[in-house]
Amino acid sequence: MTPLPKLQQIPADIAAVVDYEPFARERMAPQAWAYLVGGAADELTLGDNLAAFGRVRLLNRVLEDLKGGHTRLQLCGLDLDYPILLAPVAFQKLAHPDGELASVLGASAMGAAMVVSTQASISLEAIAQAAQTPLWFQLYIQPDREFTRELVRRAEAAGYRALVVTVDAPVNGMRNREQRAGFTLPEGVEAVNLRGMRNLPPSVAQPGASPLFGSPLLAHAPTWKDLEWLQSLTRLPVLVKGVMSARDAARAVVQGIAGIVVSNHGGRTLDTLPATLDVLPALAQAVAGRVPLVLDGGVRRGTDVLKALALGASAVMIGRPYVHGLATAGASGVAHVLHMLRSELEVAMALTGCPTLAEIDASVIWR
């Protein structure tokens, strides 16, 4: 099936973030769509990220004084207008020919910070040159540690404001949907920031040998010591993305991490992990306000943002939703997704009696 052309105007029947999904599907190749929306194995975690927000109910407040309300916050040195960031999503040229350049244009139009993936299909320098909004750089610690050091130097030189180190994907989960669709990167789409990196030597499977343990991949998987090494390389704030346990969160704080992204990789690594919203309160208790928590996974409504903030997050990231906007209408679609979420958040804040983010707490959650 030939994908439909991108929209030049946003139709009136896109009234919510989820409305973009069918429009995006019609405008992406089937294999690319399988890559974007797929999760690990049976996709139980992928579904639960969404369902968790539906299990939480809000409690409204009435007759509160809402004068002077706003959604401004400070986050790891950034002054942001509202607590919604664009999460790192790889290979955005799969969704739109302009890829990450269109996404950063949409983010800039709406004043939203964007986290750029190591596996972006546009160079980190080109994205930074096009940006008129703060950027963070998402980093995988590569087996080639010297190449990793160079990536950090490039991000610093390009003006990125923080490093977001993904720590929950030393190996990829089995994404059955991708396999069934026969997904491979099409010509012209690659992780351009990784050009020139030395690859691990190929492993030769031996009869009866373990398929993973003892392989070069796990031998070079990053550890807490590698995270400490990375922190020593830069003066940028370093956040860790992929923390789901209170124990790991507490250890990250002790190690001097600037922030934690509560994430199960969008359900793309280990299936049957809990939803990020469900683990958030325990992490908030373990961190006890010492570093900010950013929730990633399942956000589709402004009420979802409010629920995450009420349960201990300082901000949220969105991934698939803005790429659906990107696939549908380029930069305009990305900006529209952000606009809808921000508008819905403000309405939810007003109806729960919270004129500022500081006044959002667990009292807005119905027990």
N, C-alpha and C positions, 0 to 999 in steps of 0.2 A: 504494500500500500504506500503510495506516495504521500508524504506529509503535506498538510495544507500550508499555505503561506501564512506568515506572521500577520497579526492584526495591526492595523495602523491606528485604530481607535478602540477604546475599551467599550464593549457593548454594555447596555444597561442591565442585562441579565447576569452580569458578574457583580454581585452585591456582597459577596463574602469571599474570604480567602479560598475556601474549599471549592468555590465555583470555577476556579482556574484549572483544576485538575483535568476535567475532560477536554477543555480547550487545548491544554498543553499536550495531552496524549495524541490528539489529532495532528499535532505539528512537530512531532518527533518520530524518528525512525523507531520501529518496534524494538530493535535491539537496544538502542539508546534509552528508550523508555524503561525497559527491563532493568537496565543498570541503575537508573535514577531512583526508581520506586522500590526496587527489590530490597529484601532483608535477608538475614542469615537463615538457612535451613527452612523451618516451617513458618517463619515470620511471626512467631508468637510475641516476641518482644516488640517488634515493629507495630503490631496492632495494639499492644498494651500501652505503649507510649501515648497513643491517642485516647484509649479507653479510660486511662487514669484520670484525665481531666473531667470526663463525664461522671466519674464516681464522686467527685467533690462538689458540694453545693455551697453557694454563697448565702450570706445573711445580710439583708439590706439594713441600712440605718436611715432614719428620717429626721428632717428638720435640722440638719447639721449646717453650720456656716461654711460655705464653700468659696467665699471670696478669696481672691489671690491664689487660686489653685494652679498647679503646674505639674509637669512630669520630669523636671530636671533632676540630674544626679551627677555625681562624680564617681568614676570607675577607673581605678588603676591609672590615675593621672589624667584621665579624659574628662572634659566637661561635656556631658551629653544632654540633648533635649528630651530624650525619652529612653526607657530601658530595653530597647529591642535592637539587637545586632544581627548582621548577616553572618551566618556560620560559614566555615570553610567547606566548600563543595568543589570536588575535583572536576576537571574536564568540562567546563561549562560551554565549550564550543559544541558539545553534543546537543545542547538545547537551543543555541542561537549562534549564527556565524560570528558575531562579535564577542561571544563568550563573556569573560570576566570584565571586559571593557564596558559592556552594556550594563552589567550588574553594578559596577562602581559608579556609573553615571546615574543610575536610579537611586543608589544609596546617597550620592552627593546631593541630588535634588531634594532628598528628604532629610538630610543631615544625620544619617545613620552611620555608625561605624561598621566597617566591613572587615572580616577576617579572611585573608587570602590563603588559599590552599597551596602547600608545597607542590601538589599535583595540578596546579592551574594550567590551563591550555594557552595562557598568555604570560609573558615574563613578568616577574614581580616588579621590575623596574617600569615597564610600560603601564602596568596598572597604577603604580604610584604616581606616574606623570599625569595620568588622566583623572586622578582622584582630587576632589575638593571636600573631602571628609576624612576623618582619622582612619588609619589602617593598622591592623595587627597582622602578623605573619604566623600562620600555622605551620609548625615544623614537625616532621618525622625525623628522629635521630637516625641517620642512615648508617648502614654497616661501614661505609667509607666515612670515618669520623673527620678526616681532613676536609672532605667535601661538605660535610655538615657545618664545619667551622666557616667555610667560605659562604655558605648560604646565610649564616648569621651575619657575616660582614656585609653581604649584599643587602640584606633587609635593613640593617642599620644605615647604610649609605643612602638607601632609597627613601628613608624617612619614616619607616614603620615605627609604631609607638610601643609595641610589646611583642613578645613571642608567646605563642600558644602551642605548647608541646603536646602532641597526641601520644598518650601512653597506653592505650587500651587495644592496640592492634599490632602486636609483634608478628602475627600472622593474620591472613584474611579468613573470615568465616566462610563456610560453604554456602554460596548464594545460588540456590537451585534455580531461581527464576532466570538469572543471567545465563546459567548453563543451558537451560532449556531453550532460551532464545538465541543461543549461539553468539553471545556478545563478544566482540573484539573491537578495539579502537579503530575507527575508520581512518583512512588516509587524511593527513592534515591535522589530526588531533593527537597530541602527545603531552607528556609532562615536561614542558620546555625548560623548567627550572632545574631539571635533573640531567640535562645534556652534559656529557663529558664525565659523568660519575662512573667510577669503577664498579662493575657488577660482581656479585659473588660468583665463585667458580660453580659451574653446573654440578649438581649431585647426581650420581649414577645409582639408580635403584638396584639393590641386590636382592636376590630371592630371600624372602622371609625377613628382610630388614624393616626396621621401623620407618614409616613413611615421613615422619617429621622429627622425632627426637634424635639428636645426634647430627642433624643436618646443619649445613653452614648457616641457615637462616636463624635458627634458635641460638647457635653459638655466638652470633653477633647481636642478639636482641638486647635492647637497652635496659639498664638497671637503674636503681637509685643513685649509684655512683656516677653513671653517665649523666643523669640529670644534674647532679652536683657539678660535674665538669662543664656542662652547658651553662649553668649559672655563672661559673667563673669566667666565661668568655665574653660576657656582655653586661652593660649597665642597664639594658632595657628590662622592664618588668617581665618576669617569666611566669606564665600561668600553665597549669597542667590540665589537659582535657582528657576525660575518660575515667574519672574517679567515680566510683559507685559505692565504696565502703567507707564507713566512719573511720576505720583503722587507717586506711590509706590517706584519708583527708587529714587526720591528725598528724600523720608522719610528714605530709607535704608542708603543713604549717610549720612544723619544727625545722624543716629544711630551708625555710625562708622563701617559699613560693609566694608570689604576689597575689594569686587568685586561683580558684578551682572552677573548672567547667564540669558540672555534674552531667555526665553523658554516657550512654551505652552505644555510642557511634550510630545513632539512628536505627538501632536494631540490626546493624550490618555485620557484627563480628560474632558474638556468642549469643545464640538464641536461648530463650527462657530466662534471660536476665530480667529483673523487675523493671517496671517503668521508672524513669528518672524522677517523676513527681513523687512516687511512693518512697524513694530512698532519701529525698531531699530533707525532710525534717531531721532524720538521724545525722546527716552530714552537718546540717546547721547547728545542731547541738554540739557535735564534736569540735567544730571550728569556733563556735562561740563568738562570732563577730570579728575574729582576728584577721581574716582575709575575706574578700567578697566571694560569693558563690554565684555562678552563672548557670542557669538551667538550659539544657539543650535536649530537644526531642519532644515532638508531639504538639507543639504550640500551633494552634490554628485559629484562635479567637482572642480578642482583647481580654475576655474573662479568664482565659488560660494564663495570660501574663499576670493578671491580678492574683490568681490562685498561687502561682509560683512565688511571687513576691511575698504573699501572706505566709507561705510555708518556709521562708528563709532565704530565697534568692534575692540578689541585688538587681539582676537583669536576666534576660533570656536571649537565646539565639534561635533563629529560624533558618532552616536549610531547604528542604524540599519545597515549602510554599513559595519562596521567592524564585526558585528555579522554574516552578510552574508558571509564574508571572513572566519570567525571562523567555521561556519557550513560546509563550502565547503572544507577547507584545514587546519583547525587548526591554529596554530601560524603562519605558512607560509602565510595563507590567510590574517590574520590580518596585518602582516608586508607588504604584497603586496598592500593592500588597502591604507595604509599610504604612501607607496612609490609612488603610482600613484598620489595621491592627492598632495603630496609635489612637484613632478615633474611638474604636470600641473600648480600649483601655480607659480613656478619659470618661466615657459614659459609665463604665463599670465603677470607676473610682467615685464619681458623683453619686451614684445610686447606693454605694456602700458607705457614704459619708466620709470619704478620704480625699481631701483637697490636694494633698501632696503624697509622694511615695513614702515619706517618713511615717505617715500615719497608717499605712497599710500593715496590718499584723494579723495574727491568727483569729482575732475576734470577728473578722469578716467571713470566716469559714463556719458554716452550719454544722454542728456536731449532732 
